[in-house]
């Protein structure tokens, strides 16, 4: 990609196709001591015959790490895509988030780890969550967002706190799962199943929320979404 971007700055090569450049290097480069592995989809060239290819996942992380501020999916596509090919961005982005190498800030928007972790005081967040986790079987991402933003004055998203929860769980031997953080037990069922098994049909929705929310740290919106929009029958 770097070679191609420099090449098209030259007037004679303004309109040359990326894949033509790659084919020329692949076929004729070795005459000049420039090597390409020859494999389809590999865009790495080297002055060494033993080429260690740079994966798409590594390229994505490199772009996010070097980008000033938040970067969205369209920015990534613009920097990576050479044709109308379908790049498996979502898979690699999800992997990088799961591996705690980047943060998802909002749907389709990401931030490098170093800048993201500075958006809050991690020690203060840990202190607040530590106390809350003593009071509940588990707490949800929405509950974490409301509690931390209200108490510490941040304005960060569920997505952000999901990644931060992974980090804190790893550092403190807590139990982490999708929409789940606990000191007491590992996640064994879906959130909707926790609600269902604690729901009393003889009581109103508000009454049920008051009872269940003493066991599970969740928001009223969390609860209502499960009750009103879940496929589960109550």
Residue frames as a rotation matrix with the C-alpha (Angstrom) as fourth column:
UNK 1
0.561 0.828 0.000 0.00
0.828 -0.561 0.000 0.00
0.000 0.000 -1.000 0.00
UNK 2
0.420 -0.482 -0.769 2.81
0.190 -0.782 0.594 2.42
-0.887 -0.396 -0.237 0.87
UNK 3
-0.669 -0.691 0.274 4.57
0.364 0.016 0.931 1.83
-0.648 0.722 0.241 -2.47
UNK 4
-0.243 0.668 0.703 1.32
0.961 0.067 0.268 2.24
0.132 0.741 -0.659 -4.38
UNK 5
0.691 0.560 -0.457 0.42
0.646 -0.762 0.046 5.52
-0.322 -0.327 -0.888 -2.67
UNK 6
0.033 -0.770 -0.638 3.81
-0.009 -0.638 0.770 7.00
-0.999 -0.020 -0.028 -3.52
UNK 7
-0.675 -0.350 0.650 3.73
0.556 0.337 0.760 5.67
-0.485 0.874 -0.033 -7.07
UNK 8
0.083 0.815 0.573 0.41
0.993 -0.116 0.021 7.27
0.083 0.567 -0.819 -8.05
UNK 9
0.489 -0.016 -0.872 1.76
0.300 -0.936 0.186 10.68
-0.819 -0.353 -0.452 -7.04
UNK 10
-0.652 -0.752 -0.094 3.90
0.082 -0.194 0.978 10.48
-0.753 0.630 0.188 -10.18
UNK 11
-0.140 0.654 -0.744 2.14
-0.773 -0.541 -0.330 11.93
-0.618 0.529 0.581 -13.23
UNK 12
-0.513 -0.136 -0.847 2.87
-0.777 0.492 0.392 8.93
0.363 0.860 -0.358 -15.46
UNK 13
-0.821 0.130 -0.555 1.26
0.238 0.963 -0.127 6.56
0.518 -0.236 -0.822 -12.96
UNK 14
-0.755 0.546 0.363 -1.73
-0.656 -0.615 -0.439 8.53
-0.016 -0.569 0.822 -11.68
UNK 15
0.198 0.969 -0.150 -4.22
-0.980 0.200 -0.003 6.02
0.027 0.147 0.989 -13.01
UNK 16
-0.520 -0.455 -0.723 -2.37
-0.484 0.854 -0.189 2.74
0.703 0.252 -0.665 -12.53
UNK 17
0.579 0.803 -0.140 -4.34
-0.416 0.439 0.796 -0.03
0.701 -0.402 0.588 -10.86
UNK 18
0.283 -0.442 0.851 -3.21
-0.937 0.061 0.343 -1.30
-0.203 -0.895 -0.397 -7.46
UNK 19
0.642 0.040 0.766 -3.38
-0.126 0.991 0.054 -4.91
-0.757 -0.132 0.641 -8.56
UNK 20
0.905 -0.412 0.107 -1.35
0.156 0.088 -0.984 -4.19
0.396 0.907 0.144 -11.72
UNK 21
0.301 -0.816 0.493 1.39
-0.811 -0.491 -0.318 -2.74
0.501 -0.304 -0.810 -9.52
UNK 22
0.319 -0.138 0.938 1.28
-0.732 0.593 0.336 -5.80
-0.602 -0.793 0.088 -7.30
UNK 23
0.906 0.062 0.419 1.50
0.185 0.832 -0.523 -8.12
-0.381 0.551 0.742 -10.33
UNK 24
0.723 -0.684 0.097 4.49
-0.212 -0.353 -0.911 -6.19
0.658 0.638 -0.401 -11.75
UNK 25
0.111 -0.681 0.724 6.36
-0.989 -0.148 0.013 -6.46
0.098 -0.718 -0.689 -8.44
UNK 26
0.534 0.177 0.827 5.44
-0.437 0.895 0.090 -10.14
-0.724 -0.409 0.555 -8.14
UNK 27
0.935 -0.075 0.347 6.68
0.318 0.611 -0.725 -11.00
-0.158 0.788 0.595 -11.66
UNK 28
0.556 -0.713 0.428 9.58
0.346 -0.270 -0.898 -8.61
0.756 0.648 0.097 -12.24
UNK 29
0.852 -0.151 0.501 10.56
-0.461 -0.669 0.583 -7.38
0.247 -0.728 -0.640 -8.76
UNK 30
0.813 -0.541 0.217 13.05
0.239 0.649 0.722 -10.15
-0.531 -0.535 0.657 -8.04
UNK 31
0.459 -0.654 0.601 15.22
0.778 -0.031 -0.628 -8.84
0.429 0.756 0.495 -10.90
UNK 32
0.106 -0.354 0.929 15.72
-0.148 -0.930 -0.337 -5.72
0.983 -0.102 -0.151 -8.76
UNK 33
-0.788 -0.478 -0.389 15.88
0.247 0.334 -0.910 -7.49
0.564 -0.813 -0.145 -5.42
UNK 34
-0.583 0.704 0.407 12.25
-0.810 -0.460 -0.365 -6.79
-0.070 -0.542 0.838 -4.46
UNK 35
-0.938 0.127 -0.324 10.17
0.071 0.981 0.179 -9.80
0.341 0.145 -0.929 -3.44
UNK 36
-0.172 0.949 0.264 6.51
-0.981 -0.189 0.041 -10.66
0.089 -0.252 0.964 -3.12
UNK 37
-0.480 -0.066 0.875 5.27
-0.464 0.865 -0.190 -13.99
-0.744 -0.497 -0.446 -1.75
UNK 38
-0.920 0.143 -0.365 3.04
-0.307 0.317 0.897 -14.54
0.244 0.938 -0.247 -4.78
UNK 39
-0.700 0.696 -0.160 0.00
0.697 0.618 -0.364 -15.49
-0.154 -0.367 -0.918 -2.71
UNK 40
-0.268 0.714 0.647 -3.33
0.447 -0.503 0.740 -13.97
0.854 0.487 -0.184 -3.61
UNK 41
0.742 0.669 0.052 -4.47
0.315 -0.415 0.853 -11.26
0.592 -0.617 -0.519 -1.21
UNK 42
0.395 -0.687 -0.610 -0.95
0.829 -0.018 0.558 -10.69
-0.395 -0.726 0.563 0.14
UNK 43
0.881 0.008 0.474 0.17
0.265 -0.837 -0.478 -7.08
0.393 0.547 -0.739 -0.22
UNK 44
0.755 -0.655 -0.047 3.52
-0.182 -0.277 0.943 -7.35
-0.631 -0.703 -0.328 1.55
UNK 45
0.794 -0.608 -0.002 6.79
0.137 0.182 -0.974 -6.85
0.593 0.773 0.227 -0.32
UNK 46
0.835 -0.551 -0.008 10.33
-0.014 -0.034 0.999 -7.11
-0.551 -0.834 -0.036 1.00
UNK 47
0.400 -0.814 -0.421 14.02
-0.883 -0.220 -0.414 -6.83
0.245 0.538 -0.807 0.16
UNK 48
-0.592 -0.523 0.613 14.33
-0.696 0.716 -0.060 -10.27
-0.408 -0.462 -0.787 1.73
UNK 49
-0.635 0.328 -0.700 13.21
-0.417 0.617 0.667 -13.48
0.650 0.716 -0.255 0.01
UNK 50
-0.609 0.398 -0.686 11.80
0.699 0.678 -0.227 -14.77
0.375 -0.618 -0.691 3.30
UNK 51
-0.612 0.441 0.656 8.79
-0.274 -0.897 0.347 -12.51
0.742 0.033 0.670 3.60
UNK 52
-0.769 0.477 -0.426 6.75
0.605 0.327 -0.726 -12.27
-0.207 -0.816 -0.540 6.77
UNK 53
-0.423 0.672 0.608 3.34
0.509 -0.379 0.773 -11.16
0.750 0.636 -0.182 5.58
UNK 54
-0.974 0.217 0.070 1.46
-0.199 -0.658 -0.726 -8.38
-0.111 -0.721 0.684 7.35
UNK 55
-0.594 0.802 0.064 -2.09
0.804 0.594 0.022 -9.56
-0.021 0.064 -0.998 8.11
UNK 56
-0.194 0.654 0.731 -5.20
0.312 -0.666 0.678 -7.46
0.930 0.360 -0.075 7.55
UNK 57
0.717 0.454 -0.529 -5.82
0.604 -0.027 0.796 -7.55
0.347 -0.891 -0.293 11.30
UNK 58
-0.041 -0.835 -0.548 -2.34
0.905 -0.263 0.334 -6.09
-0.423 -0.483 0.767 11.94
UNK 59
-0.708 -0.174 0.684 -2.94
0.561 -0.727 0.396 -3.38
0.428 0.664 0.613 9.32
UNK 60
0.307 0.909 0.281 -6.23
0.395 -0.390 0.832 -2.44
0.866 -0.145 -0.479 10.96
UNK 61
0.661 -0.105 -0.743 -4.60
0.739 -0.082 0.669 -2.14
-0.131 -0.991 0.023 14.38
UNK 62
-0.435 -0.900 -0.024 -1.71
0.864 -0.425 0.270 -0.12
-0.253 0.097 0.963 12.93
UNK 63
-0.435 0.362 0.825 -4.14
0.427 -0.724 0.542 2.34
0.793 0.588 0.160 11.31
UNK 64
0.662 0.746 -0.075 -6.16
0.385 -0.252 0.888 2.73
0.643 -0.617 -0.454 14.53
UNK 65
0.398 -0.594 -0.699 -3.00
0.870 0.001 0.493 3.12
-0.292 -0.804 0.517 16.64
UNK 66
-0.641 -0.760 0.107 -1.60
0.741 -0.577 0.344 5.84
-0.200 0.300 0.933 14.36
UNK 67
-0.118 0.693 0.711 -4.90
0.632 -0.500 0.592 7.68
0.766 0.520 -0.379 13.80
UNK 68
-0.961 -0.200 0.192 -5.42
0.014 -0.727 -0.687 10.93
0.277 -0.657 0.701 15.70
UNK 69
-0.523 0.799 0.297 -8.55
-0.795 -0.332 -0.508 10.33
-0.308 -0.502 0.808 17.74
UNK 70
-0.012 0.638 0.770 -11.55
-0.121 0.764 -0.634 8.12
-0.993 -0.101 0.068 17.03
UNK 71
-0.803 -0.215 -0.557 -11.78
-0.576 0.036 0.817 6.37
-0.155 0.976 -0.153 13.68
UNK 72
0.161 0.936 0.312 -14.92
-0.651 0.338 -0.680 4.96
-0.742 -0.093 0.664 12.10
UNK 73
0.167 -0.035 0.985 -15.48
0.342 0.939 -0.025 2.02
-0.925 0.341 0.169 9.83
UNK 74
0.933 0.240 0.269 -15.71
0.330 -0.270 -0.904 4.18
-0.145 0.932 -0.331 6.69
UNK 75
0.603 -0.791 -0.104 -12.30
-0.784 -0.612 0.110 5.73
-0.150 0.015 -0.988 7.41
UNK 76
-0.082 -0.632 0.771 -10.82
-0.380 0.735 0.562 2.25
-0.922 -0.246 -0.300 7.75
UNK 77
0.490 0.337 0.804 -12.37
0.556 0.590 -0.586 1.09
-0.672 0.734 0.102 4.49
UNK 78
0.989 -0.106 -0.103 -11.03
-0.148 -0.724 -0.673 4.17
-0.003 0.681 -0.732 2.69
UNK 79
0.290 -0.951 0.104 -7.52
-0.908 -0.239 0.344 3.47
-0.303 -0.194 -0.933 3.95
UNK 80
-0.287 -0.413 0.864 -7.60
-0.324 0.891 0.319 -0.27
-0.902 -0.188 -0.390 3.24
UNK 81
0.370 0.611 0.700 -9.80
0.350 0.606 -0.714 -0.90
-0.861 0.509 0.011 0.24
UNK 82
-0.678 -0.670 -0.301 -8.41
-0.108 -0.314 0.943 -0.91
-0.727 0.672 0.141 -3.30
UNK 83
-0.857 0.500 -0.124 -11.48
-0.056 0.149 0.987 -2.18
0.512 0.853 -0.100 -5.15
UNK 84
-0.042 0.922 0.385 -15.09
-0.873 -0.221 0.435 -3.00
0.486 -0.318 0.814 -4.32
UNK 85
-0.407 -0.206 -0.890 -13.90
0.089 0.961 -0.263 -6.17
0.909 -0.187 -0.372 -2.57
UNK 86
0.683 0.693 0.232 -15.69
-0.248 -0.080 0.966 -7.14
0.687 -0.717 0.117 0.64
UNK 87
-0.425 -0.901 0.085 -13.17
-0.326 0.064 -0.943 -6.79
0.845 -0.428 -0.321 3.46
UNK 88
0.245 0.515 -0.821 -13.83
0.564 0.613 0.553 -8.83
0.789 -0.599 -0.140 6.63
UNK 89
-0.409 -0.458 0.789 -13.42
-0.236 -0.783 -0.576 -5.76
0.882 -0.422 0.212 8.83
UNK 90
0.413 0.687 0.598 -16.05
-0.731 -0.141 0.667 -6.63
0.543 -0.713 0.444 11.42
UNK 91
0.848 -0.115 -0.518 -14.44
0.274 0.931 0.242 -9.95
0.454 -0.347 0.821 12.29
UNK 92
-0.113 -0.990 -0.083 -10.99
0.702 -0.021 -0.711 -8.42
0.703 -0.139 0.698 12.82
UNK 93
-0.351 0.051 0.935 -12.33
-0.407 -0.908 -0.103 -5.39
0.843 -0.416 0.339 14.68
UNK 94
0.713 0.671 0.202 -14.33
-0.507 0.296 0.809 -7.63
0.483 -0.680 0.552 17.02
UNK 95
0.595 -0.583 -0.553 -11.25
0.619 0.772 -0.148 -9.78
0.513 -0.254 0.820 17.60
UNK 96
-0.416 -0.810 0.414 -9.15
0.364 -0.565 -0.740 -6.71
0.833 -0.158 0.530 18.46
UNK 97
0.013 0.521 0.853 -11.81
-0.723 -0.584 0.368 -5.50
0.691 -0.622 0.370 20.90
UNK 98
0.896 0.359 -0.262 -12.08
-0.133 0.779 0.612 -8.97
0.424 -0.514 0.746 22.47
UNK 99
0.311 -0.882 -0.355 -8.29
0.792 0.447 -0.416 -9.05
0.526 -0.152 0.837 22.84
UNK 100
0.769 0.100 -0.631 -8.43
0.510 -0.691 0.512 -5.61
-0.385 -0.716 -0.582 24.55
UNK 101
-0.320 -0.913 0.254 -6.06
0.884 -0.192 0.425 -4.13
-0.339 0.360 0.869 21.96
UNK 102
-0.856 0.190 0.481 -8.50
0.058 -0.889 0.454 -1.38
0.514 0.416 0.750 20.93
UNK 103
-0.676 0.715 -0.180 -11.73
0.187 -0.070 -0.980 0.09
-0.713 -0.696 -0.086 22.34
UNK 104
-0.429 0.688 0.586 -15.09
0.737 -0.108 0.667 0.27
0.522 0.718 -0.461 20.60
UNK 105
-0.986 0.017 -0.166 -16.45
0.078 -0.829 -0.554 3.71
-0.147 -0.559 0.816 21.46
UNK 106
-0.097 0.980 -0.175 -19.79
-0.613 -0.198 -0.765 3.55
-0.784 0.033 0.620 19.65
UNK 107
0.544 0.309 0.780 -21.28
0.314 0.787 -0.531 1.45
-0.778 0.535 0.331 16.84
UNK 108
0.742 -0.268 0.614 -18.67
0.648 0.057 -0.759 1.44
0.169 0.962 0.216 14.06
UNK 109
0.631 -0.532 0.565 -16.27
-0.389 -0.847 -0.362 3.79
0.671 0.009 -0.741 15.91
UNK 110
0.707 -0.486 -0.513 -12.97
0.656 0.721 0.220 2.74
0.263 -0.493 0.829 17.50
UNK 111
0.742 -0.532 0.408 -10.06
-0.587 -0.809 0.013 4.22
0.323 -0.250 -0.913 19.44
UNK 112
0.015 -0.831 -0.556 -6.56
-0.068 0.554 -0.830 2.98
0.998 0.051 -0.048 20.14
UNK 113
0.352 0.170 -0.920 -5.94
0.748 0.540 0.386 1.51
0.563 -0.824 0.063 23.58
UNK 114
-0.566 -0.707 -0.425 -3.60
0.816 -0.405 -0.413 4.20
0.119 -0.580 0.806 24.95
UNK 115
-0.859 0.291 0.421 -5.92
-0.211 -0.951 0.228 7.11
0.467 0.107 0.878 24.14
UNK 116
0.062 0.971 -0.229 -9.06
-0.091 0.234 0.968 5.22
0.994 -0.039 0.103 25.18
UNK 117
0.097 -0.047 -0.994 -7.80
0.855 0.515 0.059 4.21
0.509 -0.856 0.090 28.62
UNK 118
-0.860 -0.481 -0.172 -7.07
0.506 -0.754 -0.419 7.89
0.072 -0.447 0.891 29.37
UNK 119
-0.431 0.770 0.470 -10.73
-0.039 -0.536 0.843 8.85
0.901 0.345 0.261 28.91
UNK 120
0.754 0.643 0.133 -11.43
-0.171 -0.003 0.985 7.84
0.634 -0.766 0.108 32.51
UNK 121
-0.195 -0.747 0.635 -9.62
-0.953 -0.008 -0.303 7.25
0.231 -0.665 -0.710 35.78
UNK 122
-0.039 0.188 -0.981 -9.39
-0.266 0.945 0.192 3.45
0.963 0.268 0.014 35.77
UNK 123
-0.846 -0.340 -0.410 -8.59
0.279 0.373 -0.885 3.26
0.454 -0.863 -0.221 39.49
UNK 124
-0.753 0.642 0.144 -11.66
-0.585 -0.553 -0.593 5.32
-0.301 -0.531 0.792 40.39
UNK 125
0.027 0.765 -0.643 -13.84
-0.879 0.325 0.350 3.18
0.477 0.556 0.681 38.13
UNK 126
-0.358 -0.250 -0.900 -12.44
0.055 0.956 -0.287 0.03
0.932 -0.152 -0.328 39.72
UNK 127
-0.999 -0.053 0.009 -13.18
-0.002 -0.131 -0.991 1.39
0.054 -0.990 0.130 43.21
UNK 128
-0.381 0.924 -0.015 -16.83
-0.902 -0.375 -0.215 2.16
-0.204 -0.069 0.977 42.37
UNK 129
0.152 0.444 -0.883 -17.40
-0.685 0.691 0.230 -1.18
0.712 0.570 0.409 40.65
UNK 130
-0.712 -0.505 -0.488 -15.70
0.005 0.692 -0.722 -3.08
0.702 -0.517 -0.490 43.47
UNK 131
-0.871 0.438 0.223 -18.30
-0.346 -0.225 -0.911 -1.75
-0.349 -0.871 0.347 45.91
UNK 132
-0.042 0.921 -0.387 -21.24
-0.993 -0.081 -0.084 -2.37
-0.108 0.381 0.918 43.55
UNK 133
-0.168 -0.081 -0.982 -20.18
-0.515 0.857 0.017 -5.93
0.841 0.509 -0.186 42.81
UNK 134
-0.984 -0.178 -0.013 -20.51
-0.070 0.451 -0.890 -6.73
0.165 -0.875 -0.456 46.52
UNK 135
-0.581 0.812 0.066 -24.21
-0.547 -0.329 -0.770 -5.87
-0.603 -0.483 0.635 46.35
UNK 136
0.415 0.761 -0.499 -25.34
-0.866 0.162 -0.474 -7.90
-0.280 0.628 0.726 43.34
UNK 137
0.575 -0.164 0.801 -25.04
0.220 0.975 0.042 -11.32
-0.788 0.152 0.597 41.78
UNK 138
-0.373 -0.706 0.602 -23.83
0.892 -0.096 0.441 -9.47
-0.254 0.701 0.666 38.68
UNK 139
0.111 0.374 -0.921 -24.09
0.025 -0.927 -0.373 -6.05
-0.994 0.019 -0.112 37.03
UNK 140
0.498 0.198 0.845 -24.78
0.803 0.264 -0.535 -5.18
-0.329 0.944 -0.027 33.38
UNK 141
-0.502 -0.730 0.463 -23.03
0.859 -0.483 0.169 -2.81
0.101 0.483 0.870 30.98
UNK 142
0.030 0.607 0.794 -25.94
0.352 -0.750 0.560 -0.35
0.936 0.262 -0.237 31.10
UNK 143
0.891 0.249 -0.379 -25.85
0.418 -0.131 0.899 -0.31
0.174 -0.960 -0.221 34.90
UNK 144
0.058 -0.962 -0.267 -22.07
0.920 -0.053 0.389 0.25
-0.389 -0.268 0.882 34.82
UNK 145
-0.455 -0.216 0.864 -22.46
0.697 -0.690 0.194 3.14
0.554 0.691 0.465 32.36
UNK 146
0.462 0.727 0.508 -25.13
0.199 -0.643 0.739 4.90
0.864 -0.241 -0.442 34.42
UNK 147
0.846 -0.130 -0.517 -23.36
0.528 0.075 0.846 4.35
-0.071 -0.989 0.132 37.75
UNK 148
-0.105 -0.991 -0.088 -19.89
0.929 -0.130 0.348 5.44
-0.356 -0.045 0.933 36.60
UNK 149
-0.403 -0.025 0.915 -21.06
0.627 -0.736 0.256 8.37
0.667 0.677 0.312 34.46
UNK 150
0.628 0.717 0.303 -23.27
0.217 -0.535 0.817 9.68
0.748 -0.447 -0.491 37.28
UNK 151
0.859 -0.262 -0.441 -20.77
0.465 0.038 0.884 9.23
-0.215 -0.964 0.155 40.12
UNK 152
-0.020 -0.993 -0.118 -17.56
0.708 -0.097 0.700 10.19
-0.706 -0.069 0.705 38.32
UNK 153
0.348 0.271 -0.897 -18.91
-0.175 -0.922 -0.346 12.65
-0.921 0.278 -0.274 35.74
UNK 154
-0.798 -0.591 0.117 -17.84
-0.018 0.218 0.976 10.80
-0.602 0.777 -0.185 32.60
UNK 155
0.234 0.863 -0.447 -19.90
-0.700 -0.170 -0.694 10.56
-0.675 0.475 0.564 29.41
UNK 156
-0.717 -0.624 -0.310 -18.81
-0.682 0.536 0.497 7.20
-0.144 0.568 -0.810 28.04
UNK 157
0.041 0.809 -0.586 -20.80
-0.920 0.260 0.293 4.48
0.389 0.527 0.755 26.30
UNK 158
0.767 0.291 0.572 -21.81
-0.474 0.858 0.199 0.90
-0.433 -0.424 0.796 27.02
UNK 159
0.878 -0.459 -0.137 -19.30
0.150 0.535 -0.831 -0.15
0.455 0.709 0.539 24.36
UNK 160
0.085 -0.883 0.462 -16.48
-0.527 -0.433 -0.731 1.64
0.846 -0.181 -0.502 26.16
UNK 161
0.043 -0.033 0.999 -17.35
-0.994 0.104 0.046 0.14
-0.105 -0.994 -0.029 29.53
UNK 162
0.966 0.256 0.021 -17.64
-0.249 0.953 -0.172 -3.32
-0.064 0.161 0.985 28.00
UNK 163
0.462 -0.871 -0.166 -13.96
0.147 0.260 -0.954 -3.20
0.874 0.417 0.249 27.03
UNK 164
-0.210 -0.538 0.816 -12.97
-0.722 -0.478 -0.501 -1.61
0.659 -0.694 -0.288 30.34
UNK 165
0.566 0.497 0.657 -14.88
-0.809 0.489 0.327 -4.36
-0.159 -0.717 0.679 32.18
UNK 166
0.887 -0.317 -0.335 -12.83
0.119 0.859 -0.497 -6.99
0.445 0.402 0.800 30.34
UNK 167
-0.005 -0.965 0.260 -9.64
-0.096 -0.259 -0.961 -5.28
0.995 -0.030 -0.091 31.47
UNK 168
-0.161 -0.004 0.987 -10.72
-0.933 -0.327 -0.153 -4.88
0.323 -0.945 0.049 35.10
UNK 169
0.847 0.503 0.169 -12.02
-0.530 0.817 0.225 -8.46
-0.025 -0.281 0.959 35.22
UNK 170
0.630 -0.688 -0.360 -8.66
0.254 0.621 -0.741 -9.76
0.734 0.376 0.566 34.03
UNK 171
-0.268 -0.807 0.526 -6.73
-0.255 -0.466 -0.847 -7.60
0.929 -0.362 -0.081 36.52
UNK 172
-0.426 0.177 0.887 -8.94
-0.893 -0.237 -0.382 -8.41
0.143 -0.955 0.259 39.52
UNK 173
-0.992 0.025 -0.126 -10.02
0.028 1.000 -0.015 -11.99
0.126 -0.019 -0.992 38.85
UNK 174
-0.321 0.947 -0.035 -13.64
-0.569 -0.222 -0.792 -10.96
-0.758 -0.234 0.609 38.33
UNK 175
-0.410 0.287 0.866 -16.02
0.622 0.782 0.036 -12.83
-0.667 0.553 -0.499 36.05
UNK 176
-0.490 0.196 -0.849 -16.73
-0.551 -0.825 0.127 -11.15
-0.676 0.530 0.512 32.71
UNK 177
-0.488 0.357 0.797 -19.28
0.724 0.675 0.141 -12.05
-0.487 0.646 -0.588 30.04
UNK 178
-0.720 0.307 0.622 -21.42
0.371 -0.588 0.719 -10.30
0.586 0.749 0.310 27.47
UNK 179
0.003 0.712 0.703 -23.45
-0.373 -0.651 0.661 -7.73
0.928 -0.264 0.263 29.45
UNK 180
0.884 0.259 -0.389 -22.14
0.180 0.579 0.795 -9.34
0.431 -0.773 0.465 32.64
UNK 181
-0.223 -0.943 0.248 -19.63
-0.270 -0.185 -0.945 -8.51
0.937 -0.278 -0.213 35.36
UNK 182
0.838 0.545 0.020 -19.47
-0.219 0.303 0.928 -10.33
0.499 -0.782 0.373 38.70
UNK 183
-0.193 -0.844 0.500 -17.24
-0.936 0.005 -0.353 -11.06
0.296 -0.536 -0.791 41.66
UNK 184
-0.025 0.351 0.936 -19.30
-0.840 0.500 -0.210 -14.04
-0.542 -0.792 0.282 42.73
UNK 185
0.109 0.187 0.976 -19.94
0.170 0.964 -0.204 -16.42
-0.979 0.188 0.073 39.87
UNK 186
-0.894 -0.442 -0.067 -19.20
-0.030 -0.091 0.995 -17.06
-0.446 0.892 0.068 36.22
UNK 187
-0.214 0.845 -0.491 -21.94
-0.908 -0.357 -0.218 -16.39
-0.359 0.399 0.844 33.69
UNK 188
-0.822 -0.042 0.568 -23.91
0.026 0.993 0.111 -19.55
-0.569 0.106 -0.815 32.91
UNK 189
-0.109 0.855 0.507 -27.06
0.920 0.280 -0.275 -18.28
-0.377 0.436 -0.817 31.18
UNK 190
-0.448 0.043 0.893 -28.45
0.607 -0.719 0.339 -15.44
0.656 0.694 0.296 29.10
UNK 191
-0.988 0.074 0.134 -29.57
-0.140 -0.793 -0.593 -12.19
0.062 -0.604 0.794 30.71
UNK 192
-0.269 0.959 -0.089 -33.17
-0.758 -0.154 0.634 -12.89
0.594 0.238 0.768 29.66
UNK 193
0.051 0.263 -0.963 -33.06
0.233 0.935 0.268 -16.22
0.971 -0.238 -0.014 31.51
UNK 194
-0.844 -0.351 -0.405 -31.96
0.482 -0.167 -0.860 -14.51
0.234 -0.922 0.310 34.74
UNK 195
-0.782 0.603 0.154 -34.96
-0.618 -0.782 -0.075 -12.19
0.075 -0.154 0.985 34.42
UNK 196
-0.089 0.816 -0.570 -37.38
-0.536 0.443 0.719 -14.95
0.840 0.370 0.398 33.55
UNK 197
-0.181 0.000 -0.983 -36.50
0.506 0.858 -0.093 -17.17
0.843 -0.514 -0.156 36.50
UNK 198
-0.837 -0.131 -0.531 -36.92
0.537 -0.381 -0.753 -14.25
-0.103 -0.915 0.389 38.94
UNK 199
-0.821 0.555 0.135 -40.10
-0.422 -0.749 0.510 -12.82
0.384 0.362 0.849 37.37
UNK 200
-0.774 0.633 0.010 -43.41
0.367 0.462 -0.807 -13.11
-0.516 -0.621 -0.590 39.23
UNK 201
-0.741 0.509 0.439 -46.44
0.428 -0.146 0.892 -12.97
0.518 0.849 -0.110 36.91
UNK 202
0.169 0.865 -0.472 -48.71
0.957 -0.029 0.290 -12.00
0.237 -0.500 -0.833 39.80
UNK 203
0.066 -0.242 -0.968 -46.86
0.559 -0.794 0.237 -8.69
-0.827 -0.557 0.083 40.18
UNK 204
0.953 0.241 -0.183 -46.66
0.021 -0.657 -0.754 -5.61
-0.302 0.714 -0.631 37.96
UNK 205
0.577 -0.773 0.263 -43.64
0.537 0.117 -0.835 -4.89
0.615 0.623 0.483 35.79
UNK 206
0.229 -0.475 0.850 -42.53
-0.477 -0.816 -0.327 -2.12
0.849 -0.330 -0.413 38.15
UNK 207
0.699 0.077 0.711 -42.89
-0.698 0.293 0.654 -4.38
-0.158 -0.953 0.259 41.17
UNK 208
0.905 -0.391 0.165 -40.89
0.417 0.893 -0.169 -7.08
-0.081 0.222 0.972 39.43
UNK 209
0.391 -0.793 0.466 -38.18
0.193 -0.425 -0.884 -4.59
0.900 0.436 -0.013 38.59
UNK 210
0.384 -0.206 0.900 -37.91
-0.807 -0.549 0.219 -3.52
0.449 -0.810 -0.377 42.22
UNK 211
0.830 -0.031 0.557 -37.46
-0.334 0.772 0.541 -7.13
-0.447 -0.635 0.630 43.32
UNK 212
0.807 -0.508 0.302 -35.11
0.589 0.657 -0.470 -8.33
0.041 0.557 0.829 40.56
UNK 213
0.492 -0.632 0.599 -32.96
0.022 -0.678 -0.734 -5.19
0.871 0.374 -0.320 40.62
UNK 214
0.675 -0.285 0.681 -32.00
-0.735 -0.179 0.653 -6.00
-0.064 -0.942 -0.331 44.20
UNK 215
0.640 -0.420 0.643 -30.25
0.183 0.896 0.404 -9.11
-0.746 -0.141 0.651 42.91
UNK 216
0.082 -0.535 0.841 -29.00
0.987 0.160 0.006 -7.87
-0.137 0.829 0.542 39.53
UNK 217
-0.189 -0.215 -0.958 -27.47
0.189 -0.965 0.179 -4.46
-0.964 -0.148 0.223 38.87
UNK 218
-0.527 0.113 0.842 -29.34
0.849 0.107 0.517 -3.32
-0.032 0.988 -0.152 35.78
UNK 219
-0.951 0.248 -0.184 -31.16
-0.254 -0.967 0.010 -0.31
-0.176 0.056 0.983 34.37
UNK 220
-0.127 0.983 0.136 -34.93
-0.181 0.112 -0.977 0.00
-0.975 -0.149 0.164 34.03
UNK 221
0.273 0.169 -0.947 -34.44
-0.937 -0.177 -0.302 0.16
-0.219 0.969 0.110 30.25
UNK 222
-0.763 -0.596 -0.249 -32.48
-0.620 0.784 0.024 -3.13
0.181 0.173 -0.968 30.38
UNK 223
-0.789 0.478 0.384 -35.33
0.032 0.658 -0.752 -4.75
-0.613 -0.582 -0.535 32.26
UNK 224
0.139 0.929 -0.342 -38.16
-0.384 -0.268 -0.884 -3.33
-0.913 0.254 0.319 30.13
UNK 225
-0.098 -0.251 -0.963 -36.46
-0.995 0.027 0.095 -4.32
0.002 0.968 -0.252 26.89
UNK 226
-0.964 -0.255 -0.077 -36.32
-0.251 0.966 -0.060 -7.91
0.090 -0.038 -0.995 28.07
UNK 227
-0.585 0.792 0.174 -39.90
0.157 0.321 -0.934 -7.97
-0.796 -0.519 -0.312 29.34
UNK 228
0.272 0.816 -0.510 -41.53
-0.315 -0.426 -0.848 -6.20
-0.909 0.392 0.141 26.38
UNK 229
0.425 -0.145 -0.894 -39.37
-0.899 -0.182 -0.398 -7.14
-0.105 0.973 -0.207 23.41
UNK 230
-0.653 -0.689 0.315 -37.95
-0.655 0.722 0.222 -10.55
-0.380 -0.061 -0.923 24.22
UNK 231
-0.277 0.503 -0.819 -39.23
-0.628 0.550 0.550 -13.64
0.727 0.667 0.163 22.44
UNK 232
-0.915 -0.088 -0.393 -39.35
0.212 0.724 -0.656 -15.35
0.343 -0.684 -0.644 25.82
UNK 233
0.057 0.994 0.097 -42.81
0.077 -0.101 0.992 -15.85
0.995 -0.049 -0.082 27.31
UNK 234
-0.890 -0.316 0.328 -43.35
-0.258 -0.244 -0.935 -14.49
0.375 -0.917 0.136 30.83
